Amino acid sequence: MRFVYLVMIIFFVSLNLRPSITSVGPLLDIIQTDLGMSGVTASLLTALPVFCMGLFSILAIKLNKRLGMEKSLLIAMTLIFVATFLRMFIHNSFLLFATALFSGIGIGIAGPLITGFIKKYFPNNHGLMGVYSVSMVIGAAVASSLSVPTYQRMNESWQHALGFWSILAVPAFLLLIPLLKKAEKSTDTLPISALFVKNKRVTLFMLFFGCMAAIFYSLTAWLAPIVQSMGFSYSQSGLILTLFTVIQIPISFLLPILVSKTGNRKVWLLVCSFSEIVGILILLLNYSPWIATVFLGIGAGGLFPLALLLPIQEAKNIEETVSWSAMMQFGGYLLGALGPAFIGLTIDVFDNFVPALGGLLIILCVMLFTILKIGNNEQSIH
């Protein structure tokens, strides 16, 4: 019974880590028009929370040491709930960016702590990273696929359509409360400076995570507008974005289990990377976005959970896992936030998506290089 309870916490907390971001993509053109945003400005709705997810993942280390993992997760869920709920009452871009900021802070705190949560309660079951990653994909898929229908049902109010997703934080909040009584503070968290100076491997993880995040969030923010520019309707582009996220669900669940059992991490990282390259090339050649999205979904679905496995596989204990995860996500998300902003800038300058897609291919090549470096030295360096 306790096993089910703890898995439910992982599921519902993880479910909240993407909807405040992915619900924006299908409605981005509508929000842009309503608030008079440029492409670069609109891209900040995705780039800003991703940036905060990186910047404030460091806060997870401090909160874990001061308050304990469970209380810190409760704070994160509260931030996500409040920020998302307040979107119902927003009528200017400044306040909308403020909600993106605070939801990003909440996600930044929760991300590394969920990894540590799994290490703490399931030290010998790394396959539960599949629950973490697949829950995030489900949250992303539900929010992106139902964003337009929710908008239509709520009297075409994008504010209410975005704020609706705050409801997902409620069960996560309630499930965490019983754990607070037995929560323990961490006493052994590594100092941040030690991670940079003594462990070059963590820096390599950050670069890989940054490339992966830049591609993922660029696609999350701009895949629907790219498809719309090819002549597809809002509804069709929403379905394609849904396909992108739905395909990730089985991949995100099965790959961590497969890698944990076989140890073929490098091979699967390369397979997923080449899948994304194929998807980008299909979009560049203006072929079927449906086929392109299948390849992109396979790649994204595999890369993220495998990235999350890196610190769990190589760290020695719970505190090191939280610290390594926080540092990887700190640098990774800061780099990843540049992806959506880069695409927004190229749209404003060139008025098409070809230069942006070419840029994503370059990022993929850098990511392939980091995978080879990671794969060639799989032992941990302490």
JORA-V209326 format. One record per helix or strand. SS is the DSSP state (helix for helix, strand for strand). FROM is the first residue (numbers start at 1). LEN is the number of residues. If there is no record, write none. Layout:
((SS,FROM,LEN) (SS,FROM,LEN))
This chain:
((helix,2,14) (helix,19,7) (helix,28,8) (helix,39,17) (helix,57,10) (helix,69,21) (helix,93,29) (helix,126,28) (helix,158,25) (helix,192,7) (helix,200,30) (helix,234,29) (helix,265,20) (helix,289,26) (helix,318,33) (helix,354,22))
